[in-house]
Amino acid sequence: MSFKIREATPADIDEIFRYIHALAEYEKAPAEAVLSKSDLAQSLYCENPQVYCLLSVIDDEVTGIAIWHLNYSTWRGKHGIYLEDLFVDPKFRGQGHGKALLVKLAQICVERGYPRFSWWVLDWNKPSIDFYKSLGAEAMDEWTVFRVSGDALTKLAGQ
């Protein structure tokens, strides 16, 4: 069966939502996926969206998602793409769906003059790490990711 890559539409919200929760399960953090379908629809389809979604599909069946947004490099003075979520249904893995989603995002970068395409991957996710390296991606091991959220965010904001 052949598949295609297309932009998600508002009619795809249920499937995108399902895939986000499937990814949270895969990443062993289902309780952290607290978004609602309304949150998702507002983010993707508001007047000036800052978040975008590509789908891999066979006929009308969604087989994978790539949710992304722009980031910015002050050193380059240019935007880039940050891939927030990439998830392919396990029954479609190994058939090129994930690679096709990454290729499409790389094409968007090249077409728009964005010099960087980046994402995070959990350090225990060896299959994904090996897959990304096979495509020429390089681990940014010299960087440590920091996050402030929850009570710590509230406390910092109150200072």
Stockholm file with secondary structure:
# STOCKHOLM 1.0

chainA/1-159         MSFKIREATPADIDEIFRYIHALAEYEKAPAEAVLSKSDLAQSLYCENPQVYCLLSVIDDEVTGIAIWHLNYSTWRGKHGIYLEDLFVDPKFRGQGHGKALLVKLAQICVERGYPRFSWWVLDWNKPSIDFYKSLGAEAMDEWTVFRVSGDALTKLAGQ
#=GR chainA/1-159 SS CCCEEEECCGGGHHHHHHHHHHHHHHTTCGGGCCCCHHHHHHHHHSSSCSEEEEEEEETTEEEEEEEEEEEEETTTTEEEEEEEEEEECGGGTTTTHHHHHHHHHHHHHHHHTCCCEEECCCTTCHHHHHHHHHTTCCCCTTCCCCCCCHHHHHHHHTC
#=GC SS_cons         CCCEEEECCGGGHHHHHHHHHHHHHHTTCGGGCCCCHHHHHHHHHSSSCSEEEEEEEETTEEEEEEEEEEEEETTTTEEEEEEEEEEECGGGTTTTHHHHHHHHHHHHHHHHTCCCEEECCCTTCHHHHHHHHHTTCCCCTTCCCCCCCHHHHHHHHTC
//
